[in-house]
Amino acid sequence: MSVILEAKDLRREFGALVAVDDVNVQIEEGTLHSIIGPNGAGKTTFFNLVSGTLRPTAGRVFYKGEDITDLPVHKTIHRGIGRSFQITNIFPFLTVHENVRLACQALGKDSFRLLRSHRKYRQYLDRTDEVLGQVGLTDKALQVAATLPHGDQRKLELGMILAPDPEVLMLDEPTAGMAAEQVPELMNLVQSIQETGDKTVVLVEHNMNVVMSVSDRITVMHQGALLAEGTPAEISADERVQTAYLGELYDSAAEEGTS
């Protein structure tokens, strides 16, 4: 497999705090690669550096061999990288169909021709229908987004990311706020999209059961640095990973005991 996304000596400082400490990671094309770590490990900062929403203090980010470190987010999207956020990012007062159609149109040549009827853009309507089918929301196309259950809102956000047909999907805590029974359905959907659409998925996720069940490869961060990397089986057996997570559990228990 070839490397599609790469971080080289990536570093981010916030004053005296080193949030990401010279991290090197290679994401292979067509895989589901998870970034995990205890609270404060630097995984979200690292994710934001790779996705272009945060600039590094040092180091570079490469996509298909091209240096994209200094590109703004809208240009990385045009290159083929789509990302989600921990907080659901949809247009709550538009319908499900309108949310996805706007996401389709945003990257087209007609994105600012707002006075022309959207019915003139048949290709965007066709793509919208296709995406709604992919994420299982066809029967809710005319429903106002704000009225959807949280799990369906997450599906809608995934659909909006898929709209321009990116090669890389970067998902930041996609199961956050979801009821436990909704999580398997969403992650099965993500896996299906990754496998059938030949997508690469980069996942930041706190739910270890999810990570271990869906990942091809896992990167573990601890105190801003790369702690371990490998398959789910290798990570599960790694004593350093076990110690890092046990330390977090002990800290949490101590805080609860003093509160």
C-alpha positions as CSV (number, residue, x, y, z in Angstrom):
1,M,0.0,0.0,0.0
2,S,1.1,3.6,-0.7
3,V,1.2,6.4,1.9
4,I,-1.6,8.9,1.3
5,L,-1.1,11.2,4.3
6,E,2.0,11.8,6.3
7,A,3.1,13.9,9.3
8,K,6.9,14.5,9.5
9,D,8.4,15.8,12.8
10,L,5.1,17.5,13.6
11,R,5.3,19.8,16.6
12,R,2.9,22.3,18.2
13,E,3.7,24.5,21.1
14,F,1.3,26.7,23.1
15,G,3.7,28.9,25.0
16,A,5.8,26.6,27.2
17,L,3.4,23.7,26.6
18,V,4.4,21.2,23.9
19,A,1.1,19.7,22.9
20,V,2.6,17.6,20.0
21,D,6.2,16.6,20.3
22,D,7.9,15.9,17.0
23,V,5.4,13.2,15.9
24,N,5.9,11.1,12.7
25,V,2.9,9.1,11.3
26,Q,2.2,7.6,7.9
27,I,-1.4,6.8,6.9
28,E,-1.7,4.1,4.3
29,E,-4.1,4.5,1.4
30,G,-7.4,2.6,1.8
31,T,-7.1,1.9,5.5
32,L,-8.9,2.9,8.7
33,H,-6.3,4.4,10.9
34,S,-7.2,5.5,14.5
35,I,-5.5,8.0,16.7
36,I,-6.0,7.3,20.4
37,G,-4.6,8.3,23.8
38,P,-5.5,9.3,27.3
39,N,-6.9,12.7,28.1
40,G,-4.4,15.4,27.3
41,A,-2.3,13.1,25.1
42,G,-2.3,15.6,22.2
43,K,-4.4,13.5,19.8
44,T,-6.9,16.2,19.0
45,T,-4.2,18.8,18.5
46,F,-2.3,16.4,16.2
47,F,-5.6,15.7,14.3
48,N,-6.1,19.4,13.8
49,L,-2.6,19.9,12.5
50,V,-2.9,17.1,10.0
51,S,-6.3,18.3,8.8
52,G,-5.1,21.8,8.4
53,T,-7.3,23.6,11.0
54,L,-4.2,24.4,13.1
55,R,-0.7,25.4,12.0
56,P,2.4,23.5,13.4
57,T,5.2,25.2,15.2
58,A,7.5,22.9,13.2
59,G,7.3,19.9,10.9
60,R,5.3,19.3,7.7
61,V,2.2,17.5,6.5
62,F,2.1,15.7,3.1
63,Y,-0.8,14.5,1.1
64,K,0.1,12.2,-1.8
65,G,3.6,13.5,-1.5
66,E,2.5,17.2,-1.8
67,D,3.4,19.5,1.1
68,I,0.0,20.9,2.3
69,T,1.2,22.3,5.6
70,D,0.3,25.9,4.8
71,L,-2.8,25.3,2.8
72,P,-6.1,26.7,4.2
73,V,-8.8,24.2,5.0
74,H,-10.9,25.0,1.9
75,K,-7.9,24.1,-0.3
76,T,-7.2,20.8,1.4
77,I,-10.9,20.0,0.8
78,H,-10.4,20.6,-2.9
79,R,-7.4,18.3,-2.7
80,G,-9.6,15.5,-1.4
81,I,-9.6,15.7,2.4
82,G,-12.9,16.0,4.2
83,R,-13.2,16.3,8.0
84,S,-15.8,16.3,10.8
85,F,-15.8,18.0,14.2
86,Q,-16.6,16.8,17.7
87,I,-19.7,19.1,17.7
88,T,-22.2,18.3,15.0
89,N,-21.7,20.7,12.1
90,I,-25.0,21.0,10.1
91,F,-27.5,23.7,9.0
92,P,-30.2,22.9,11.6
93,F,-33.1,24.8,9.9
94,L,-32.6,23.4,6.4
95,T,-33.8,20.0,5.3
96,V,-31.6,17.0,5.1
97,H,-31.6,17.2,1.3
98,E,-30.7,20.9,1.4
99,N,-27.8,20.3,3.7
100,V,-26.2,17.7,1.4
101,R,-27.0,19.6,-1.8
102,L,-25.3,22.7,-0.5
103,A,-22.2,20.7,0.5
104,C,-22.2,19.3,-3.1
105,Q,-22.5,22.7,-4.6
106,A,-20.0,24.4,-2.3
107,L,-17.0,22.8,-4.2
108,G,-18.5,23.3,-7.6
109,K,-18.1,26.2,-10.0
110,D,-21.6,27.4,-9.2
111,S,-21.1,27.8,-5.4
112,F,-21.6,31.6,-5.5
113,R,-24.3,31.8,-8.2
114,L,-27.0,32.0,-5.5
115,L,-29.8,33.7,-7.6
116,R,-30.1,30.8,-10.0
117,S,-32.6,28.0,-9.1
118,H,-30.9,24.9,-7.6
119,R,-33.0,22.9,-10.0
120,K,-30.8,24.1,-12.8
121,Y,-27.9,22.1,-11.3
122,R,-29.0,18.5,-12.0
123,Q,-25.6,17.1,-11.2
124,Y,-25.7,18.4,-7.7
125,L,-29.2,16.9,-7.2
126,D,-28.1,13.6,-8.5
127,R,-25.1,13.5,-6.3
128,T,-27.2,14.5,-3.3
129,D,-29.6,11.6,-3.9
130,E,-26.6,9.3,-4.2
131,V,-25.0,10.5,-0.9
132,L,-28.3,10.2,1.0
133,G,-28.6,6.6,-0.1
134,Q,-25.0,6.0,1.1
135,V,-25.7,7.3,4.6
136,G,-29.2,5.8,4.9
137,L,-31.2,9.0,5.0
138,T,-33.2,8.9,1.8
139,D,-36.4,8.5,3.6
140,K,-35.7,11.5,5.7
141,A,-34.6,13.8,2.9
142,L,-37.4,16.4,3.4
143,Q,-37.1,16.4,7.2
144,V,-35.6,19.5,8.9
145,A,-32.2,18.7,10.2
146,A,-32.8,20.0,13.7
147,T,-35.6,17.5,14.2
148,L,-33.4,14.4,13.5
149,P,-32.2,12.2,16.4
150,H,-28.6,12.8,17.3
151,G,-27.5,9.6,15.6
152,D,-29.1,10.7,12.3
153,Q,-27.5,14.1,12.6
154,R,-24.1,12.4,12.7
155,K,-25.1,10.5,9.6
156,L,-26.1,13.7,7.9
157,E,-22.7,15.3,8.8
158,L,-21.0,12.3,7.3
159,G,-23.1,12.8,4.2
160,M,-22.0,16.4,4.0
161,I,-18.3,15.3,4.2
162,L,-18.9,12.7,1.5
163,A,-20.7,15.1,-0.8
164,P,-17.5,16.2,-2.8
165,D,-16.3,12.6,-2.8
166,P,-13.1,13.0,-0.8
167,E,-10.4,10.4,-0.8
168,V,-9.6,10.9,2.9
169,L,-12.3,11.2,5.6
170,M,-11.0,12.7,8.9
171,L,-13.5,11.9,11.7
172,D,-13.1,13.6,15.1
173,E,-15.0,11.7,17.8
174,P,-17.9,10.7,15.5
175,T,-19.7,8.8,18.3
176,A,-19.5,11.7,20.8
177,G,-22.9,12.2,22.5
178,M,-24.4,9.2,20.8
179,A,-26.5,6.6,22.8
180,A,-24.6,3.3,23.1
181,E,-27.0,1.4,20.9
182,Q,-26.5,3.9,18.0
183,V,-22.8,3.6,17.9
184,P,-22.5,0.2,16.1
185,E,-24.8,1.4,13.3
186,L,-22.7,4.5,12.6
187,M,-19.4,2.7,12.7
188,N,-20.7,0.0,10.4
189,L,-21.7,2.7,8.0
190,V,-18.2,4.3,8.2
191,Q,-16.6,0.9,7.6
192,S,-18.9,0.2,4.7
193,I,-18.1,3.6,3.1
194,Q,-14.4,3.1,3.6
195,E,-14.3,-0.4,2.1
196,T,-16.8,-0.1,-0.8
197,G,-15.7,3.4,-1.8
198,D,-12.0,2.8,-1.4
199,K,-11.7,5.6,1.1
200,T,-9.0,6.3,3.7
201,V,-10.4,7.1,7.1
202,V,-8.5,8.8,9.9
203,L,-10.4,8.4,13.2
204,V,-9.9,10.1,16.6
205,E,-12.1,8.2,19.0
206,H,-12.3,7.7,22.8
207,N,-14.4,4.5,22.6
208,M,-11.8,1.7,22.8
209,N,-14.3,-1.0,21.8
210,V,-15.0,0.9,18.6
211,V,-11.3,1.5,17.9
212,M,-10.3,-2.1,18.4
213,S,-13.1,-3.4,16.3
214,V,-12.9,-1.2,13.2
215,S,-9.2,-0.1,12.9
216,D,-6.6,-1.5,10.5
217,R,-3.9,0.4,12.3
218,I,-3.7,2.4,15.5
219,T,-1.4,5.2,16.6
220,V,-1.2,5.8,20.4
221,M,-0.2,9.2,21.7
222,H,0.8,10.0,25.3
223,Q,1.9,13.4,26.7
224,G,2.2,14.8,23.1
225,A,4.5,12.1,21.8
226,L,4.1,8.9,19.8
227,L,3.8,6.1,22.3
228,A,3.0,3.1,20.1
229,E,1.7,2.1,16.7
230,G,0.5,-1.2,15.3
231,T,-2.5,-3.4,14.6
232,P,-5.3,-3.6,17.2
233,A,-3.8,-6.9,18.4
234,E,-0.4,-5.4,18.8
235,I,-1.8,-2.3,20.6
236,S,-3.9,-4.4,23.0
237,A,-0.8,-6.4,24.0
238,D,1.5,-3.4,24.4
239,E,2.4,-2.9,28.1
240,R,3.2,0.8,27.6
241,V,-0.3,1.4,26.2
242,Q,-1.8,-0.5,29.1
243,T,0.2,1.6,31.6
244,A,-0.7,4.9,30.0
245,Y,-4.5,4.1,30.1
246,L,-4.3,2.6,33.6
247,G,-2.6,5.8,34.8
248,E,-5.5,7.8,33.4
249,L,-8.0,5.5,35.2
250,Y,-6.2,5.9,38.5
251,D,-6.1,9.7,38.1
252,S,-9.8,9.8,37.4
253,A,-10.6,7.6,40.4
254,A,-8.4,9.8,42.7
255,E,-10.3,12.9,41.5
256,E,-13.6,11.3,42.2
257,G,-12.5,10.3,45.7
258,T,-11.5,13.8,46.6
259,S,-14.6,15.5,45.1
